[in-house]
Amino acid sequence: MQEDRCDVLIVGSGGAALRAAIAANEAQPELRVLVATKGTLGRSGVTATACSDRMAFHATLATTEPAEPEAWRYHADDIYRIGGYVSDGDLAEILARNAADRFADLDRWGVPFVRRADGTVDQFVTDGSKYARACYTGPYTANHIEAALVTQVQQRDIALREHTLVAELIPAARGNRVAGALVVDEQSGDVSVIHAKAVVLATGGAGQAYAVNVFPPECTGDGYAMAFRRGAELVNMEFIQIGLSSVATKLACSGSMMRALPRLVNSDGREFLPDYFPAGTSWGRIYTVLFAKGASWPVSYQEPSHVIDIAVYYELAAGRRVYLDYSANPMGLEPSELEERVLRWYNDAKSLDWVDPAIAGSPLRRLVAINPQVVRWLAERGIDLAAGDRVEIAPAIQHFQGGVKIRTRGDTTVDGLFAAGETAGGQHGANRPGGNALLDSQVFGKIAGESAATDAAATKRWPDISQTGRQEAIAWLQAFKGGPESLPATEARHTIQKIMSDIASVVRVRERLDEGLAKLDALADQGIRVDDKGLAYAVETANALTCGRLVVAAARERPESRGPHLMFARFGDLEPLPADEAWQRYIMLRRSGERIETIVRTPVPLSGA
Ligand SMILES: Cc1cc2nc3c(=O)[nH]c(=O)nc-3n(C[C@H](O)[C@H](O)[C@H](O)COP(=O)(O)OP(=O)(O)OC[C@H]3O[C@@H](n4cnc5c(N)ncnc54)[C@H](O)[C@@H]3O)c2cc1C
């Protein structure tokens, strides 16, 4: 078996991984820093591929309101408060305090952030934040960040292995330390070992554990699963950003898509929304809530518009499909019944008046008036609203708030193992302010890279690899050859995704989570075998399975609603259980034999909180 050596192994090539690689190289230029990634540099992961109407990078700059010394403290406060008090306050402070410097790096490296005529950076308010902190380049902010980081990496002495799936971390012979990894060449299927003094996991989220998600295919949660198998602690895995998206195009159907007040119809042709409001709710109230959904895309317990997500979820659970239909007004819509804030928004933000029959008479005319780009964007992808096409929607997974528990150095509970970006957990709570994930990738990417380099520099010899650990990792890979009872990877993937979308999406009920976990555990016992998609796909499927089990194990332990975790007493209930202050606690997960152990712990408070 081929063996390779590096001082710092960076797993992944998204925003967090590349920032970590740059920082490791700058901190200790004499060390060999190796980036091992699935796919090709600059083309894999969310940072390289995701887009939305306006992608945000959150930062408190010198010009950011209220433009006071230490204004970053308001940002830290927002992260902690919006997070529902289930994050480490000191990590929120690190994020907020370092945001301006990480923005300056990206700006210097050529990310084309939009500026106003006076040269100051244009910033807007994102969900729940107190001040306008969201910097942007447009729909492709993340892709611009990735491109700038790729250029920086290529200008430095940083080694690269593309099409390389890091499959398993190998422990050191002594202590609770990681000493390298077993990797699989995605193209040939060849297996090799990389010895490393320190490892940074930056493998992104686990969207592929769910049937409907807006992640690229490589985001199967490998970092969460590998860290768990190696004994690291994970946190906040129950908190996942979920929002209504177009099934065909993955477009997040927020903002104008809802504010235009389309009909929500199911595949039986029924306008179902009123069925999910208390009897007697006025049409005006129903459509004002639909309008409010436009301003709060991810499901959140704190936002009453979560009733829209719940309604769509139950329709799908009943076997019906759901569409946004812009061809005619929803039933009962009367402009005079809409709450004042709807009419005011049209007037103030868009200079449009509901006395205009075109505005009052048609959702399509409203959408064209407030966001013509989205109508064009959909038409280019085969959904022609003007011709009466409807947008099929479903709750889609967009971001994992939790992950491998880190502390202030990006360090995990395993020596020599660091995590950053979406793979890391504890810096965000139940919700995260929009724009904070890209920020996180840069702040904790840099910190994790520096810490890993410092750690590696202090480790004079490569730690001996545990021979037992190495054999176990190889045996784990060989098990994918499978016996007759094991499930082909493609079939297993569909089963996992269906279970997760059924039980651990918008509506969560303890009994269903218990049943789901039992099914996932049974699948893990049964085993997964390689099919025509190859070894890497089988490994990823096993990782998605582990992530599914971790999410469900955490969700079933939280008996309240918080952020996107809506817990219900019974399936079919419309009202989630209330948030409970006593549950301003972490649910930590770690491996105990083949079981998942859960531990309830108190987060680190914000300083001064
Ligand atoms: C549609 C969409 C819109 C978003 N909008 C915003 C926004 O406006 N603002 C914001 O802040 N956030 C936003 N987010 C979230 C944010 O973009 C991501 O959280 C962030 O880009 C993740 O960066 P990352 O480096 O952690 O992971 P990624 O960029 O996903 O990179 C992960 C990398 O790890 C590699 N990898 C995975 N497993 C392995 C393995 N086993 N071995 C080797 N390599 C591996 C992948 O190939 C990839 O290179 C959005 C997300 C989506 C999907």
Ligand as a Chemical Component Dictionary entry (heavy atoms), coordinates in Angstrom:
data_LIG
# 
_chem_comp.id                   LIG 
_chem_comp.type                 NON-POLYMER 
_chem_comp.pdbx_formal_charge   0 
_chem_comp.three_letter_code    LIG 
# 
loop_
_chem_comp_atom.comp_id 
_chem_comp_atom.atom_id 
_chem_comp_atom.alt_atom_id 
_chem_comp_atom.type_symbol 
_chem_comp_atom.charge 
_chem_comp_atom.model_Cartn_x 
_chem_comp_atom.model_Cartn_y 
_chem_comp_atom.model_Cartn_z 
_chem_comp_atom.pdbx_ordinal 
LIG C1  C1  C 0 -27.561 27.370 -1.608 1  
LIG C2  C2  C 0 -26.744 27.829 -0.436 2  
LIG C3  C3  C 0 -26.709 29.175 -0.112 3  
LIG C4  C4  C 0 -25.943 29.604 0.976  4  
LIG N1  N1  N 0 -25.895 30.929 1.260  5  
LIG C5  C5  C 0 -25.067 31.376 2.231  6  
LIG C6  C6  C 0 -24.888 32.772 2.453  7  
LIG O1  O1  O 0 -25.449 33.614 1.748  8  
LIG N2  N2  N 0 -24.048 33.147 3.448  9  
LIG C7  C7  C 0 -23.392 32.259 4.240  10 
LIG O2  O2  O 0 -22.633 32.651 5.115  11 
LIG N3  N3  N 0 -23.543 30.918 4.040  12 
LIG C8  C8  C 0 -24.339 30.469 3.057  13 
LIG N4  N4  N 0 -24.465 29.134 2.843  14 
LIG C9  C9  C 0 -23.652 28.214 3.669  15 
LIG C10 C10 C 0 -22.170 28.301 3.293  16 
LIG O3  O3  O 0 -22.025 28.573 1.912  17 
LIG C11 C11 C 0 -21.437 26.998 3.634  18 
LIG O4  O4  O 0 -21.703 26.686 4.984  19 
LIG C12 C12 C 0 -19.925 27.127 3.463  20 
LIG O5  O5  O 0 -19.616 27.518 2.136  21 
LIG C13 C13 C 0 -19.257 25.788 3.787  22 
LIG O6  O6  O 0 -17.871 25.915 3.595  23 
LIG P1  P1  P 0 -16.944 24.705 4.025  24 
LIG O7  O7  O 0 -15.574 25.067 3.598  25 
LIG O8  O8  O 0 -17.165 24.381 5.442  26 
LIG O9  O9  O 0 -17.472 23.444 3.181  27 
LIG P2  P2  P 0 -17.581 23.225 1.606  28 
LIG O10 O10 O 0 -17.391 24.475 0.849  29 
LIG O11 O11 O 0 -18.830 22.463 1.388  30 
LIG O12 O12 O 0 -16.336 22.308 1.271  31 
LIG C14 C14 C 0 -16.238 20.978 1.701  32 
LIG C15 C15 C 0 -15.066 20.343 0.990  33 
LIG O13 O13 O 0 -14.740 19.104 1.576  34 
LIG C16 C16 C 0 -14.530 18.143 0.553  35 
LIG N5  N5  N 0 -14.750 16.829 1.152  36 
LIG C17 C17 C 0 -15.870 16.360 1.751  37 
LIG N6  N6  N 0 -15.637 15.130 2.241  38 
LIG C18 C18 C 0 -14.357 14.821 1.952  39 
LIG C19 C19 C 0 -13.542 13.681 2.196  40 
LIG N7  N7  N 0 -13.989 12.615 2.852  41 
LIG N8  N8  N 0 -12.277 13.685 1.735  42 
LIG C20 C20 C 0 -11.784 14.754 1.046  43 
LIG N9  N9  N 0 -12.518 15.855 0.794  44 
LIG C21 C21 C 0 -13.784 15.891 1.248  45 
LIG C22 C22 C 0 -15.501 18.554 -0.524 46 
LIG O14 O14 O 0 -15.151 17.976 -1.752 47 
LIG C23 C23 C 0 -15.305 20.069 -0.482 48 
LIG O15 O15 O 0 -14.135 20.423 -1.185 49 
LIG C24 C24 C 0 -25.221 28.670 1.773  50 
LIG C25 C25 C 0 -25.279 27.320 1.453  51 
LIG C26 C26 C 0 -26.020 26.887 0.357  52 
LIG C27 C27 C 0 -26.046 25.417 0.029  53 
# 
loop_
_chem_comp_bond.comp_id 
_chem_comp_bond.atom_id_1 
_chem_comp_bond.atom_id_2 
_chem_comp_bond.value_order 
_chem_comp_bond.pdbx_ordinal 
LIG C1  C2  SING 1  
LIG C2  C3  SING 2  
LIG C2  C26 DOUB 3  
LIG C3  C4  DOUB 4  
LIG C4  N1  SING 5  
LIG C4  C24 SING 6  
LIG N1  C5  DOUB 7  
LIG C5  C6  SING 8  
LIG C5  C8  SING 9  
LIG C6  O1  DOUB 10 
LIG C6  N2  SING 11 
LIG N2  C7  SING 12 
LIG C7  O2  DOUB 13 
LIG C7  N3  SING 14 
LIG N3  C8  DOUB 15 
LIG C8  N4  SING 16 
LIG N4  C9  SING 17 
LIG N4  C24 SING 18 
LIG C9  C10 SING 19 
LIG C10 O3  SING 20 
LIG C10 C11 SING 21 
LIG C11 O4  SING 22 
LIG C11 C12 SING 23 
LIG C12 O5  SING 24 
LIG C12 C13 SING 25 
LIG C13 O6  SING 26 
LIG O6  P1  SING 27 
LIG P1  O7  DOUB 28 
LIG P1  O8  SING 29 
LIG P1  O9  SING 30 
LIG O9  P2  SING 31 
LIG P2  O10 DOUB 32 
LIG P2  O11 SING 33 
LIG P2  O12 SING 34 
LIG O12 C14 SING 35 
LIG C14 C15 SING 36 
LIG C15 O13 SING 37 
LIG C15 C23 SING 38 
LIG O13 C16 SING 39 
LIG C16 N5  SING 40 
LIG C16 C22 SING 41 
LIG N5  C17 SING 42 
LIG N5  C21 SING 43 
LIG C17 N6  DOUB 44 
LIG N6  C18 SING 45 
LIG C18 C19 SING 46 
LIG C18 C21 DOUB 47 
LIG C19 N7  SING 48 
LIG C19 N8  DOUB 49 
LIG N8  C20 SING 50 
LIG C20 N9  DOUB 51 
LIG N9  C21 SING 52 
LIG C22 O14 SING 53 
LIG C22 C23 SING 54 
LIG C23 O15 SING 55 
LIG C24 C25 DOUB 56 
LIG C25 C26 SING 57 
LIG C26 C27 SING 58 
# 
